[in-house]
Amino acid sequence: MTRVPAEDARIVTRERKTRETQIRLTLNLDGEGAVDVKTGIGFFDHMLTAFARHGLFDLSVTVQGDLEVDGHHTVEDTGLVLGAAMREALGDKASIERFGHAYVPMDESLVLAAVDLSGRPYLGFEGFRFDVPMVGAFDTSLTHEFFRAFSNECGCNLHLRALACGNAHHVIEAAFKATGRALRAAVRKDPRIKGIPSTKGTLA
């Protein structure tokens, strides 16, 4: 059954076309974790799926990137588009919780994500050590690049802290899951919150 969006549905489609990447992305903040992701990098698909499933976001992403060079542009530009889509979907941010945090363990690894949808971009990325340079076709150093791009375009404070590091797959996956769960809390609307959740009256 196709769901008809309500008037206040927070659903956004964004596209980005450059000489390096072509991206089409649709994000529904009030979804059920339905995911359709094709970036050309299997492990990155897996991470975006984990992010959306644990955030309960419906997410559709199609990327054609210059993978003959490497995965950098594909991963970074996807972060830019996802961040921009989330910022647009949030609108004026009236009645949202604004803050969220989550701890996610993955066997020997443990990651904390804390987010403030403040309108001010900042990424804290601490404690991450990767035991291998690549997971499949994914360069582990691109983990930082993705979250930096996302936080810049979303306009959020995002702190990621690896409290325990082991297998690179595990600690990266914990970061994506924790971020999804933190954002799930932060974007949630509470009818008790009247207007913008800021003493300034705006979250620019």
C-alpha positions in Angstrom: 0.0 0.0 0.0 1.3 3.5 -0.9 1.1 5.9 2.0 -0.2 9.4 1.1 2.0 12.0 2.8 0.2 14.3 5.2 0.4 18.1 4.7 3.0 18.3 7.4 5.1 15.3 6.2 8.8 15.9 6.6 9.8 14.4 3.3 12.5 15.9 1.0 14.1 14.9 -2.3 17.5 16.4 -3.2 19.7 16.0 -6.2 23.4 16.9 -6.7 25.1 16.7 -10.1 28.8 17.4 -10.5 31.6 16.1 -12.7 32.4 13.7 -9.9 29.0 12.5 -8.7 25.4 12.3 -9.6 23.2 11.8 -6.5 19.4 11.5 -6.0 18.2 11.1 -2.4 14.8 11.1 -0.7 14.5 11.3 3.0 11.4 10.9 5.2 12.0 11.8 8.8 8.8 10.2 10.0 9.3 6.8 8.3 9.6 3.2 9.3 13.2 2.5 8.3 12.5 1.5 4.7 15.7 1.7 2.8 16.8 1.5 -0.9 20.5 2.5 -1.2 22.8 2.0 -4.2 26.1 3.9 -4.0 28.4 1.4 -5.7 30.3 0.8 -2.5 28.8 -2.2 -0.7 30.0 -1.4 2.8 28.8 2.2 2.5 25.3 0.9 1.4 25.4 -1.3 4.6 26.2 1.7 6.8 23.5 4.0 5.3 21.0 1.2 5.7 22.0 0.8 9.4 21.7 4.6 9.9 18.2 4.8 8.4 16.9 1.6 10.0 17.9 2.7 13.5 16.8 6.2 12.9 13.4 5.0 11.6 14.0 7.2 8.5 12.8 6.1 5.1 15.8 6.6 2.8 16.3 6.2 -0.9 19.7 7.0 -2.3 21.2 6.4 -5.8 24.7 7.5 -6.5 26.8 7.4 -9.7 30.3 8.4 -8.6 33.8 8.4 -10.0 34.7 5.1 -8.3 37.5 4.6 -10.9 39.3 7.3 -8.9 38.3 6.2 -5.4 35.4 6.4 -3.0 36.0 9.8 -1.6 33.7 11.9 -3.7 30.9 9.3 -3.5 31.0 9.2 0.3 31.6 12.8 1.0 29.0 14.1 -1.5 26.4 11.6 -0.1 27.0 13.1 3.3 26.5 16.6 1.9 23.2 15.7 0.2 21.9 13.7 3.2 22.7 16.6 5.6 21.0 19.1 3.3 18.0 17.0 3.0 17.7 16.6 6.7 18.0 20.3 7.3 15.3 21.1 4.7 13.0 18.4 6.1 13.3 19.9 9.6 11.8 23.2 8.3 11.7 25.8 11.1 12.3 23.0 13.7 9.2 23.9 15.7 8.3 21.4 18.4 11.3 19.1 17.8 13.2 17.6 20.7 16.4 19.2 19.2 18.9 17.1 21.3 19.5 13.4 21.1 22.2 10.9 22.1 22.8 7.1 21.9 25.4 4.6 23.0 25.7 1.6 20.6 27.9 -1.4 21.3 29.1 -3.7 18.5 30.8 -6.6 20.3 34.2 -5.2 21.4 33.5 -1.7 20.1 31.4 1.1 21.7 30.4 4.4 20.3 28.6 7.4 21.7 26.8 9.9 19.4 25.3 13.1 20.7 23.6 15.7 18.5 22.2 19.2 18.8 20.1 20.4 15.8 21.3 23.9 16.6 21.8 25.3 13.1 25.6 25.5 13.9 27.8 22.9 12.2 30.4 21.2 14.3 31.8 17.7 14.3 33.7 16.1 17.2 35.3 12.8 16.2 37.4 11.3 18.9 38.9 8.0 19.8 38.5 6.2 16.5 41.3 3.8 15.5 40.9 1.5 12.6 42.7 -1.8 12.5 42.6 -2.0 8.7 42.7 0.8 6.0 39.8 -0.7 4.0 36.6 -2.5 4.8 35.7 -4.1 1.4 35.9 -1.2 -1.0 35.3 1.4 1.7 38.3 3.5 2.9 38.0 3.7 6.7 39.3 7.3 6.7 36.1 8.3 4.8 34.1 7.7 8.0 35.3 11.1 9.2 34.7 12.7 5.8 31.1 11.5 5.7 30.1 12.8 9.1 32.0 16.1 8.6 30.0 16.7 5.4 26.8 15.6 7.0 27.1 17.9 10.0 28.2 20.8 7.9 25.1 20.7 5.6 22.7 19.6 8.3 23.8 22.5 10.5 24.1 20.4 13.6 26.6 19.8 16.4 27.5 16.1 16.2 29.9 14.5 18.6 31.1 11.0 17.9 33.3 9.3 20.5 34.6 5.8 20.2 34.9 4.6 23.8 36.2 1.2 22.7 37.7 0.3 19.3 38.3 -3.2 17.9 37.3 -4.5 14.5 37.0 -1.6 12.0 33.7 -2.9 10.6 32.2 -2.9 14.1 33.3 0.5 15.2 32.2 2.2 12.0 28.8 0.4 12.1 28.4 1.5 15.7 29.0 5.1 14.7 26.4 5.0 12.0 23.8 3.2 14.2 24.4 5.6 17.1 24.1 8.6 14.9 20.8 7.3 13.5 19.4 6.7 16.9 20.6 10.1 18.3 18.9 11.8 15.3 15.8 9.8 15.8 15.4 11.3 19.2 16.4 14.8 18.2 14.0 15.1 15.2 11.0 13.8 17.2 8.2 16.2 17.7 6.7 16.8 21.2 3.4 18.6 21.3 4.4 20.1 24.7 7.1 22.0 23.0 5.5 25.2 21.7 7.4 26.8 18.8 11.2 26.8 18.4 13.1 24.9 21.2 15.5 27.8 21.8 15.6 30.7 24.2 16.7 32.8 21.2 13.5 31.9 19.4 15.4 30.6 16.4 17.5 27.7 15.3 19.2 29.2 12.3 
